[in-house]
Amino acid sequence: MCGIFGIFGVENAEKYAFFGIYALQHRGQESVGIAVSDFENIKVVKKEGLVLSAIKKEDLEQAKGYLAIAHVRYATAGRSGAFNAQPFLKKTPIGEVAVAHNGNLINFKELKDELLREGEAFEYDSDTELFLSLLCKGTYTPEGLKLHPEDEQLLPYFFYVLKRVQGAYSVLFLLKDRLIAIRDPYGFRPLLMGRLKDAILFASESCAFDILSGEFWREVKPGEVVVVSKSGIRSYFPFSSSKRAMCIFEFVYFSKPESYIFNEWVYNVRKKMGEVLAQEDELIADVVVPVPDSGVVPALGYSQRKGIPLELGLIRNHYVGRSFIEPTQELRDIKVLMKFNPNPAVLKGKRVVVIDDSLVRGTTSKKIVSMLRKAGAKEVHMRIASPPVIGPCYYGIDTPTKEELIATKFSVQEIAEFIGADSLKYLSLEGLKSCVEDPEDFCTACFSGQYPLEVKEEVQRIR
Ligand code: SF4
């Protein structure tokens, strides 16, 4: 995952970018960066860590301008830490260009090997750099595509890049006098447009517009290229449309519940997941306990549909980051114990149904079940508001390798025993699909094993 934000046409764009990207902190916690242009020069600030603590007032004073892009990162390709922090900046035949990317290129290795053979030097080890390297390699204009005179010299460089890259990309490019937003033809990752008075905004989720008191305008459509310059906004669809494959996991876990993405409110979809799970479940229990935070909304749906009261049986310590997002197993284990505290006041002597958004390795669930029992729960029934995860993601979400996914090795009954629960039940795949408006427009590969975009074996091995 990663979060991206862009703004065009406002004084102190760097400050708006700072707050916009802060609202997307949940999408990446390893590093943050902002690239700003004053219509003459592009300046970049990049730091390791969280937005609020990493970016200082002085940093923003040295990088002032009218258009900006920003990025929060956690690694899906390449090393973590400040080294690979985005936006990347490079001199290209069309001038300096900065890039911020959410997604994952599945032909990364192939393209990089090709460019290395041609003598290209790489500064970073992230797939995102390829966008800039390829900008220096050629031009392409799809037949019959009419370009605005202002874009005629420029866009063929970008179309060449798009012709070469494959995979998931919602990406923002900053040039000294314009901003270009592109979403891959499958639409794997969300990318939205908003307005703030005369300024144009872009963001991974609508919650980034809310913090600025901006308003959501529309989605950047799958396969769309949007150019924003002083003379206006122009939209192009350079390639024929393909099947859509928007990531359903965004609704399960990653996006914030108050966000609007993929033409739906995350809250509504997530709550429905709990409702459908309740419909599929015959369990009788005394109390519904959510695993905070992403289990809260489905637990509400489950509780309301079942008529079982929802209680806060697990209290979250908010001074610790999300556990799933941490890159090493060692840190993940420590964090689970730091993260939740059981609440005996609502657990003692109760038959507890505990709701989580997903179950990946099973190690977190095991600790939660044991915590609830120690706090006095009579029975602990684990319910998961998504189907078993049976495959890794190659499209920009850092799920573990197939071997680490517990559902690839054990039956539901065996997993229940492993985590120590009295019973375990997942939302069915059909149930999950029924929660979104157009299920055929979604990627469900990590739950179904049906990958919308073929991934070569060598890439699978890298995961
Ligand atoms: S494989 Fe899973 S996580 Fe990856 S894009 Fe598809 S649904 Fe999303």
Residues whose N, C-alpha, C, O or C-beta is under 5 A from the ligand:
A	BS01	SF4	C247 I248 F249 P392 C393 Y394 Y395 I397 C443 T444 A445 C446
